[in-house]
Amino acid sequence: MEYQHNMEFEIRNGFLPNMYNSDRLKVLEVSNSSVIIKMNNTENRSVFPVDNFDYWIKRGLLVNVHEKRRTS
């Protein structure tokens, strides 16, 4: 998946980095090696390696909000 600024993901149960009990996160910045995100219940930012972020999406624990709407 190609990540873009302002993409939003719904957070499902089982997403272990969800320390703030958020239900969504937004992509703030993307580089070749990392994705910087902000969860909706905090002002803090988090950084994930792209491979790690891909892992959470493939497991179905992060769901792109726009893709979810298209399939619903």
DSSP file (Angstrom, degrees, kcal/mol; ACC not computed):
  #  RESIDUE AA STRUCTURE BP1 BP2  ACC     N-H-->O    O-->H-N    N-H-->O    O-->H-N    TCO  KAPPA ALPHA  PHI   PSI    X-CA   Y-CA   Z-CA
    1    1 A M              0   0    0      0, 0.0     2,-0.7     0, 0.0    53,-0.0   0.000 360.0 360.0 360.0 140.8    0.0    0.0    0.0
    2    2 A E        -     0   0    0      2,-0.0     2,-0.2     0, 0.0     0, 0.0  -0.857 360.0-144.3 -95.8 118.6    1.2    3.5   -0.8
    3    3 A Y        -     0   0    0     -2,-0.7     2,-0.3     4,-0.0    27,-0.1  -0.571  17.5-170.6 -86.7 145.9    0.8    5.7    2.3
    4    4 A Q    >   -     0   0    0     -2,-0.2     3,-1.8    25,-0.1    23,-0.2  -0.939  33.8 -84.2-134.3 155.4   -0.2    9.4    1.9
    5    5 A H  T 3  S+     0   0    0     -2,-0.3    23,-0.2     1,-0.2    24,-0.1  -0.301 112.8  16.6 -55.1 137.4   -0.4   12.4    4.2
    6    6 A N  T 3  S+     0   0    0     21,-3.0    -1,-0.2     1,-0.3    22,-0.1   0.495  82.3 151.0  73.2   8.1   -3.8   12.5    6.1
    7    7 A M    <   -     0   0    0     -3,-1.8    20,-2.6    20,-0.2     2,-0.4  -0.459  34.6-146.7 -62.7 142.9   -4.8    8.9    5.4
    8    8 A E  E     -A   26   0A   0     18,-0.2    57,-2.5    -2,-0.1    58,-0.4  -0.934  13.9-168.0-118.7 141.6   -7.0    7.7    8.3
    9    9 A F  E     -AB  25  64A   0     16,-2.6    16,-2.1    -2,-0.4     2,-0.4  -0.979  19.9-131.2-127.5 137.8   -7.2    4.2    9.7
   10   10 A E  E     -AB  24  63A   0     53,-3.2    53,-2.2    -2,-0.4     2,-0.5  -0.714  26.9-133.9 -81.4 136.7   -9.6    2.6   12.1
   11   11 A I  E     - B   0  62A   0     12,-2.4     2,-0.2    -2,-0.4    51,-0.2  -0.834  20.5-159.5 -97.5 124.9   -7.9    0.8   14.9
   12   12 A R    >   -     0   0    0     49,-2.8     3,-1.4    -2,-0.5    49,-0.1  -0.610  34.2 -81.6 -98.4 160.9   -9.2   -2.6   15.8
   13   13 A N  T 3  S+     0   0    0      1,-0.2    -1,-0.1    -2,-0.2     3,-0.1  -0.359 115.0  44.3 -58.2 137.6   -8.8   -4.6   19.0
   14   14 A G  T 3   +     0   0    0      1,-0.2     2,-1.3     4,-0.1    -1,-0.2   0.278  69.2 130.6 106.8  -8.8   -5.4   -6.3   19.1
   15   15 A F    X   -     0   0    0     -3,-1.4     3,-1.8     1,-0.2    -1,-0.2  -0.657  43.6-163.2 -77.7  97.3   -3.3   -3.3   17.8
   16   16 A L  T 3  S+     0   0    0     -2,-1.3    -1,-0.2     1,-0.3    -2,-0.0   0.782  78.8  62.2 -60.6 -34.6   -0.7   -3.5   20.5
   17   17 A P  T 3  S+     0   0    0      0, 0.0     2,-2.1     0, 0.0    -1,-0.3   0.459  73.0 109.5 -71.9   5.7    0.8    0.0   20.2
   18   18 A N    X   +     0   0    0     -3,-1.8     3,-0.9     1,-0.2    -4,-0.1  -0.465  31.2 151.9 -82.3  70.9   -2.6    1.5   21.1
   19   19 A M  T 3   +     0   0    0     -2,-2.1    -1,-0.2     1,-0.2    -3,-0.0   0.708  69.7  52.8 -71.7 -20.5   -1.6    2.8   24.5
   20   20 A Y  T 3  S-     0   0    0     -3,-0.2    -1,-0.2    22,-0.0    -2,-0.1   0.303 106.1-121.1-101.8   7.9   -4.2    5.6   24.4
   21   21 A N    <   +     0   0    0     -3,-0.9     2,-0.1     1,-0.1    -2,-0.1   0.885  53.2 168.0  52.2  42.6   -7.2    3.5   23.6
   22   22 A S        -     0   0    0      1,-0.1    -1,-0.1   -12,-0.0     3,-0.1  -0.425  36.1-154.0 -79.9 159.3   -7.8    5.4   20.4
   23   23 A D  S    S+     0   0    0      1,-0.2   -12,-2.4    -2,-0.1     2,-0.3   0.514  76.9  27.1-109.7  -9.4  -10.2    4.3   17.7
   24   24 A R  E     -A   10   0A   0    -14,-0.3    16,-2.4    38,-0.0     2,-0.3  -0.979  58.8-164.0-145.1 158.2   -8.5    6.0   14.8
   25   25 A L  E     -AC   9  39A   0    -16,-2.1   -16,-2.6    -2,-0.3     2,-0.4  -0.976  10.5-146.6-139.2 157.0   -5.1    7.2   13.7
   26   26 A K  E     -AC   8  38A   0     12,-2.5    12,-2.1    -2,-0.3     2,-0.5  -0.965  19.0-122.9-125.1 139.0   -4.0    9.6   11.0
   27   27 A V  E     + C   0  37A   0    -20,-2.6   -21,-3.0    -2,-0.4    10,-0.3  -0.696  29.6 175.3 -79.4 124.4   -0.8    9.5    8.9
   28   28 A L  E     +     0   0A   0      8,-3.3     2,-0.3    -2,-0.5     9,-0.2   0.833  63.9   4.7 -97.0 -42.5    1.1   12.8    9.3
   29   29 A E  E     - C   0  36A   0      7,-1.5     7,-2.7   -24,-0.1     2,-0.4  -0.989  59.4-161.2-145.2 150.8    4.3   12.1    7.3
   30   30 A V  E     + C   0  35A   0     -2,-0.3     2,-0.2     5,-0.2     5,-0.2  -0.999  12.6 168.6-135.2 135.5    5.6    9.4    5.1
   31   31 A S        -     0   0    0      3,-2.7    19,-0.0    -2,-0.4    -2,-0.0  -0.755  53.2 -91.2-128.5-178.4    9.2    8.6    4.0
   32   32 A N  S    S+     0   0    0     -2,-0.2     3,-0.1     1,-0.2    18,-0.1   0.789 125.3  27.4 -64.3 -26.1   10.7    5.6    2.3
   33   33 A S  S    S+     0   0    0      1,-0.1    17,-1.6    17,-0.1     2,-0.3   0.606 120.9  35.3-114.2 -14.5   11.5    4.0    5.6
   34   34 A S  E     - D   0  49A   0     15,-0.3    -3,-2.7    16,-0.1     2,-0.4  -0.959  50.8-148.3-146.1 160.0    8.9    5.3    8.1
   35   35 A V  E     -CD  30  48A   0     13,-2.9    13,-2.6    -2,-0.3     2,-0.5  -0.997  16.3-154.3-125.8 124.4    5.4    6.4    8.8
   36   36 A I  E     +CD  29  47A   0     -7,-2.7    -8,-3.3    -2,-0.4    -7,-1.5  -0.888  23.0 178.3-102.0 127.1    4.6    9.1   11.4
   37   37 A I  E     -CD  27  46A   0      9,-2.8     9,-2.4    -2,-0.5     2,-0.4  -0.803  24.3-150.0-126.5 164.0    1.1    8.9   12.8
   38   38 A K  E     -CD  26  45A   0    -12,-2.1   -12,-2.5    -2,-0.3     2,-0.2  -0.990  17.7-140.5-133.8 126.6   -1.1   10.6   15.4
   39   39 A M  E >   -C   25   0A   0      5,-0.6     3,-1.4    -2,-0.4   -14,-0.2  -0.587  22.4-120.0 -83.8 150.6   -3.8    8.7   17.3
   40   40 A N  T 3  S+     0   0    0    -16,-2.4   -15,-0.1     1,-0.3    -1,-0.1   0.678 106.4  55.6 -69.9 -17.7   -7.0   10.6   17.9
   41   41 A N  T 3  S+     0   0    0    -17,-0.3     2,-0.3     3,-0.0    -1,-0.3   0.231 109.3  42.6 -98.9  15.8   -6.9   10.5   21.7
   42   42 A T    <   -     0   0    0     -3,-1.4   -22,-0.0     2,-0.1     0, 0.0  -0.982  64.5-136.9-152.6 161.4   -3.5   12.1   22.1
   43   43 A E  S    S+     0   0    0     -2,-0.3    -1,-0.1    -5,-0.1     2,-0.1   0.500  75.8 105.2 -95.1  -7.7   -1.3   14.9   20.9
   44   44 A N        -     0   0    0      1,-0.1    -5,-0.6    -5,-0.0     2,-0.3  -0.348  62.4-139.2 -73.6 154.2    1.7   12.6   20.8
   45   45 A R  E     -D   38   0A   0     -7,-0.2     2,-0.3    -2,-0.1    -7,-0.2  -0.795  11.4-157.2-108.5 155.8    3.1   11.3   17.5
   46   46 A S  E     -D   37   0A   0     -9,-2.4    -9,-2.8    -2,-0.3     2,-0.4  -0.956   5.5-145.9-130.7 152.2    4.5    7.8   16.9
   47   47 A V  E     -D   36   0A   0     -2,-0.3   -11,-0.2   -11,-0.2   -13,-0.0  -0.974  15.7-177.4-121.2 130.5    6.9    6.5   14.3
   48   48 A F  E     -D   35   0A   0    -13,-2.6   -13,-2.9    -2,-0.4     2,-0.1  -0.966  31.7-115.4-122.1 141.1    6.7    3.1   12.6
   49   49 A P  E  >  -D   34   0A   0      0, 0.0     4,-2.2     0, 0.0     3,-0.4  -0.508  35.9-116.4 -62.8 146.2    9.0    1.5   10.1
   50   50 A V  H  > S+     0   0    0    -17,-1.6     4,-2.7     1,-0.2     5,-0.2   0.892 115.2  54.2 -55.8 -42.3    7.0    1.0    6.9
   51   51 A D  H  > S+     0   0    0    -18,-0.3     4,-1.8     1,-0.2    -1,-0.2   0.889 108.7  48.8 -60.4 -39.4    7.3   -2.8    7.2
   52   52 A N  H  > S+     0   0    0     -3,-0.4     4,-1.6     2,-0.2    -1,-0.2   0.906 111.0  49.2 -67.5 -42.2    5.9   -2.7   10.7
   53   53 A F  H  X S+     0   0    0     -4,-2.2     4,-1.7     1,-0.2    -2,-0.2   0.911 109.5  52.9 -63.1 -42.9    2.9   -0.5    9.6
   54   54 A D  H  X S+     0   0    0     -4,-2.7     4,-2.8     1,-0.2    -1,-0.2   0.894 104.6  57.0 -57.0 -41.2    2.3   -2.9    6.7
   55   55 A Y  H  X S+     0   0    0     -4,-1.8     4,-1.8     1,-0.2    -1,-0.2   0.914 105.7  48.6 -57.7 -46.6    2.2   -5.8    9.2
   56   56 A W  H  <>S+     0   0    0     -4,-1.6     5,-2.1     1,-0.2     6,-1.0   0.859 112.9  48.3 -65.3 -35.3   -0.6   -4.2   11.2
   57   57 A I  H ><5S+     0   0    0     -4,-1.7     3,-1.6     4,-0.2    -2,-0.2   0.932 109.7  51.1 -70.2 -45.3   -2.6   -3.6    8.1
   58   58 A K  H 3<5S+     0   0    0     -4,-2.8    -2,-0.2     1,-0.3    -1,-0.2   0.833 106.9  54.9 -61.9 -32.4   -2.2   -7.1    6.7
   59   59 A R  T 3<5S-     0   0    0     -4,-1.8    -1,-0.3    -5,-0.2    -2,-0.2   0.562 115.8-118.1 -76.5  -8.2   -3.3   -8.5   10.0
   60   60 A G  T < 5S+     0   0    0     -3,-1.6    -3,-0.2    -4,-0.3    -2,-0.1   0.657  83.9 116.8  81.9  16.0   -6.5   -6.4    9.7
   61   61 A L  S   <S+     0   0    0     -5,-2.1   -49,-2.8     1,-0.2     2,-0.4   0.615  75.1  44.9 -94.2 -14.0   -5.8   -4.4   12.9
   62   62 A L  E    S-B   11   0A   0     -6,-1.0     2,-0.5   -51,-0.2    -2,-0.2  -0.993  75.0-171.5-125.0 122.4   -5.6   -1.1   11.0
   63   63 A V  E     -B   10   0A   0    -53,-2.2   -53,-3.2    -2,-0.4     2,-0.2  -0.963  27.9-119.5-121.0 122.8   -8.3   -0.5    8.3
   64   64 A N  E  >  -B    9   0A   0     -2,-0.5     4,-2.2   -55,-0.2   -55,-0.3  -0.409  20.7-142.8 -59.1 123.5   -8.2    2.3    5.9
   65   65 A V  H  > S+     0   0    0    -57,-2.5     4,-1.7     1,-0.2    -1,-0.2   0.870  98.1  49.6 -60.1 -39.8  -11.3    4.4    6.6
   66   66 A H  H  > S+     0   0    0    -58,-0.4     4,-1.5     2,-0.2    -1,-0.2   0.877 110.9  48.4 -71.3 -37.3  -11.9    5.2    2.9
   67   67 A E  H  > S+     0   0    0      1,-0.2     4,-1.7     2,-0.2    -1,-0.2   0.873 108.6  55.3 -68.4 -35.7  -11.5    1.6    1.8
   68   68 A K  H  X S+     0   0    0     -4,-2.2     4,-1.2     1,-0.2    -2,-0.2   0.903 106.2  51.0 -62.5 -41.3  -13.9    0.4    4.5
   69   69 A R  H  < S+     0   0    0     -4,-1.7    -1,-0.2     1,-0.2    -2,-0.2   0.878 108.1  52.6 -65.1 -38.0  -16.6    2.9    3.2
   70   70 A R  H  < S+     0   0    0     -4,-1.5    -1,-0.2     1,-0.2    -2,-0.2   0.852 113.5  42.6 -67.3 -34.1  -16.2    1.5   -0.4
   71   71 A T  H  <        0   0    0     -4,-1.7    -1,-0.2     1,-0.2    -2,-0.2   0.631 360.0 360.0 -88.4 -13.2  -16.7   -2.1    0.7
   72   72 A S     <        0   0    0     -4,-1.2    -1,-0.2    -3,-0.2    -2,-0.1   0.486 360.0 360.0 -77.2 360.0  -19.6   -1.4    3.1
